[in-house]
Amino acid sequence: MADQLLSTVTYHETLPENYVRPESQRPRLTQVISDANIPIIDLGSPDKSRIISQIGKACQSYGFFQVVNHGIDTELMVKMMAISLEFFRLPPEEKAKLYSDDPAKKMRLSTSFNVRKEAVHNWRDYLRLHCYPLEEYVPGWPSNPSSFKEVVSTYCKEVRRLGFRILGALSLSLGLEEEYIERVLGEQEQHMAINYYPRCPEPELTYGLPAHTDPNALTILLQQPNVAGLQVLKDGKWIAVEPRPNAFVINIGDQLQALSNARYKSVWHRAVVNSDTERMSVASFLCPCNTAIISPPEKLLAEGSPAVYRSYAYEEYYNKFWSRNLDDEHCLELFKGEKSQSGGLSGPCKSST
């Protein structure tokens, strides 16, 4: 089935029927707006209280923000993007060795989102990697290009460090102790999706990825410079997120919306494509331990503000998310208003997909 990969063809002259969205579901690209107020947070600022305040406001009003002066070397960011593009330009027979449409696999090259379930496909190929612990997963990663394992593993370590730093700031912004969120989420897994969006002959008829929220806790996105594609939903309107030099986009995921008792938003976002040029992005996901119990702290449950969602183990949420289509209603809606069946952390972490 590796012949389903879009990246095996240099250019597609027409959009295949199974990628065409119904009229009511198309991206309406002419209605997308720009927003000069998209939060950009300088993590290098000496005013730590200001950083924490800015992060809190961004999470409440947007559900995402961009960070600059984040401590990750620019050269490493450039190398990560270059090795990703080099991978997708490998000969078709090389990529065919890695192809799988099984979402349970820890390393897979695939296309769209979930080709086994969906009726309409998305204009994307992707390489999905499990990244923690590295010593467990790196041996199974692609050995071509030759420097792939070295560059990507170094990048993963740096991104994980940045993610924990941001989780600490998020805890403080909620009035909690700095280590609270990291501790509650347990020994977090880390996944990566290296996304390749080829040139598309009819971008107004399809998506790279349709509107969705992320099921994990925190997403750290590296965008290709000078090629836009990410859009976020705010106040009922889609906003284009232009790539900013040497910046990362930080998305709040569903688990942080639940932990914050819906004070912070898990941002609805989508990827659109264009007819002029290919686009790459690298998304890194910090995911709770499977047995972590997701429930807001008592401090956020003031009188008159009961828990919006029932307590649940992350494994239950993740399995529910993957049993649905990507653009179904918000998965958190399925966890509203029920009494908790859970009682706290128990057992070791099991690996999720």
Stockholm file with secondary structure:
# STOCKHOLM 1.0

chainA/1-353         MADQLLSTVTYHETLPENYVRPESQRPRLTQVISDANIPIIDLGSPDKSRIISQIGKACQSYGFFQVVNHGIDTELMVKMMAISLEFFRLPPEEKAKLYSDDPAKKMRLSTSFNVRKEAVHNWRDYLRLHCYPLEEYVPGWPSNPSSFKEVVSTYCKEVRRLGFRILGALSLSLGLEEEYIERVLGEQEQHMAINYYPRCPEPELTYGLPAHTDPNALTILLQQPNVAGLQVLKDGKWIAVEPRPNAFVINIGDQLQALSNARYKSVWHRAVVNSDTERMSVASFLCPCNTAIISPPEKLLAEGSPAVYRSYAYEEYYNKFWSRNLDDEHCLELFKGEKSQSGGLSGPCKSST
#=GR chainA/1-353 SS CGGGCGGGSSCCSSCCGGGCCCGGGSCCGGGCBCCTTCCEEETTCSCHHHHHHHHHHHHHHTSEEEEESCSCCHHHHHHHHHHHHHHHTSCHHHHHTTBCCCTTCSEEEEESSCTTTCSSCCSCEEEEEECSSHHHHGGGSCCCSTTHHHHHHHHHHHHHHHHHHHHHHHHHHTTSCTTHHHHHTCSCEEEEEEEEECCCSCGGGCCSEEEECCSSSEEEEEECTTCCCEEEEETTEEEECCCCTTCEEEEECHHHHHHTTTSSCCCCEEECCCSSCCEEEEEEEEECCTTCEECCCGGGCCTTCCCSBCCEEHHHHHHHHHTSCTTSSCGGGGGBSCCCCCCSCCSCCCCCC
#=GC SS_cons         CGGGCGGGSSCCSSCCGGGCCCGGGSCCGGGCBCCTTCCEEETTCSCHHHHHHHHHHHHHHTSEEEEESCSCCHHHHHHHHHHHHHHHTSCHHHHHTTBCCCTTCSEEEEESSCTTTCSSCCSCEEEEEECSSHHHHGGGSCCCSTTHHHHHHHHHHHHHHHHHHHHHHHHHHTTSCTTHHHHHTCSCEEEEEEEEECCCSCGGGCCSEEEECCSSSEEEEEECTTCCCEEEEETTEEEECCCCTTCEEEEECHHHHHHTTTSSCCCCEEECCCSSCCEEEEEEEEECCTTCEECCCGGGCCTTCCCSBCCEEHHHHHHHHHTSCTTSSCGGGGGBSCCCCCCSCCSCCCCCC
//
